[in-house]
Amino acid sequence: MNLMRRWLLFMFTGLVFAPTVMLWAQYTPRDEKLPGEPVKQPLPYSHKVHVGLGLKCLDCHKIEKPGYMAGYPQEATCMACHASIKADSPHIQKLAEIEKSGTRVPWVKLYAVPNYVYFSHEAHHKEAKIECVECHGDVAQRDVLFKEKSTAMTTCMDCHAQRQASNNCGFCHDPHPE
């Protein structure tokens, strides 16, 4: 085999092999320790207490267009009740100060997917009717949150397969319109 053919064979093998390795690395679950450690938030918050009072996920975590995130509640939403309920609590007083200053509570995010993954809460929750508990665990029973469900690609692909949703690469890795 002449030098040019070897070089072409080497380049072709590299062009096929490198993307395959990269895709396999993405498909293989990351090292996730589940359940994760409880996450210390800037303010204590018990989902269990608030759900017990009748709040639903979407009362606080609104999904607004384009639907990539279920957002965090506005501080005014919390203070609508807490202006009179537990108003003497140091934590509620801190929340009131944050609201008054016009800043946001710096909540620590528990669940995230890489930037190159298209994920829409709008599509999953509102359109496919997948309940929050499917991806986030039984948050309604938690006083302190921790990551209890995997965000690895294999988890998503298993869920897609169970629901007969597309597992085509471009379905989640293709840039979608805003």
Backbone hydrogen bonds, N-H to C=O, Kabsch-Sander energy under -0.5 kcal/mol:
donor,donor_aa,acceptor,acceptor_aa,energy
6,R,2,N,-2.1
7,W,3,L,-2.4
8,L,4,M,-2.5
9,L,5,R,-2.7
10,F,6,R,-2.9
11,M,7,W,-2.7
12,F,8,L,-2.8
13,T,9,L,-2.6
14,G,10,F,-2.4
15,L,11,M,-2.6
16,V,12,F,-1.8
17,F,13,T,-3.3
18,A,14,G,-2.3
20,T,16,V,-1.3
21,V,17,F,-2.5
22,M,18,A,-2.4
23,L,19,P,-2.8
24,W,20,T,-2.5
25,A,21,V,-2.3
26,Q,22,M,-1.5
27,Y,23,L,-2.3
28,T,24,W,-2.4
32,E,30,R,-1.3
34,L,32,E,-0.9
36,G,147,K,-3.5
39,V,145,L,-2.6
40,K,38,P,-0.5
41,Q,39,V,-0.6
47,H,45,Y,-0.7
47,H,142,R,-0.9
48,K,142,R,-2.1
50,H,46,S,-2.0
51,V,47,H,-3.2
52,G,48,K,-2.0
53,L,49,V,-1.0
54,G,51,V,-1.8
55,L,50,H,-2.0
59,D,56,K,-1.6
60,C,56,K,-0.8
60,C,57,C,-1.2
61,H,57,C,-2.9
62,K,60,C,-1.1
64,E,62,K,-0.7
64,E,69,M,-0.6
67,G,64,E,-2.4
71,G,62,K,-2.4
71,G,69,M,-0.8
77,T,74,Q,-0.9
78,C,74,Q,-1.3
79,M,75,E,-2.5
80,A,76,A,-1.2
81,C,77,T,-0.5
81,C,78,C,-1.1
82,H,78,C,-2.4
83,A,79,M,-1.5
84,S,81,C,-1.6
85,I,81,C,-2.0
86,K,84,S,-0.6
89,S,86,K,-2.1
93,Q,89,S,-2.5
94,K,90,P,-2.0
95,L,91,H,-2.2
96,A,92,I,-2.7
97,E,93,Q,-2.0
98,I,94,K,-2.3
99,E,95,L,-2.6
100,K,96,A,-2.6
101,S,97,E,-2.0
102,G,98,I,-0.8
102,G,99,E,-1.1
103,T,98,I,-1.4
107,W,105,V,-2.1
109,K,107,W,-0.6
117,V,114,P,-1.9
118,Y,116,Y,-0.5
118,Y,172,C,-3.9
119,F,117,V,-0.7
121,H,67,G,-2.4
122,E,67,G,-1.5
124,H,120,S,-2.2
125,H,121,H,-3.0
126,K,121,H,-0.9
126,K,122,E,-0.7
127,E,122,E,-1.8
128,A,123,A,-2.1
129,K,125,H,-0.5
130,I,124,H,-2.4
131,E,129,K,-0.5
134,E,131,E,-1.6
135,C,131,E,-0.5
135,C,132,C,-1.1
136,H,132,C,-2.5
137,G,133,V,-1.6
139,V,137,G,-2.2
141,Q,138,D,-2.1
142,R,139,V,-2.3
148,E,146,F,-0.5
155,T,152,A,-0.7
156,C,152,A,-1.6
157,M,153,M,-2.8
158,D,154,T,-2.4
159,C,155,T,-2.0
160,H,156,C,-2.7
161,A,157,M,-2.5
162,Q,158,D,-2.3
163,R,159,C,-1.8
164,Q,161,A,-1.0
165,A,160,H,-3.1
171,F,168,N,-1.9
172,C,168,N,-0.6
172,C,169,C,-1.0
173,H,169,C,-2.2
174,D,170,G,-0.9
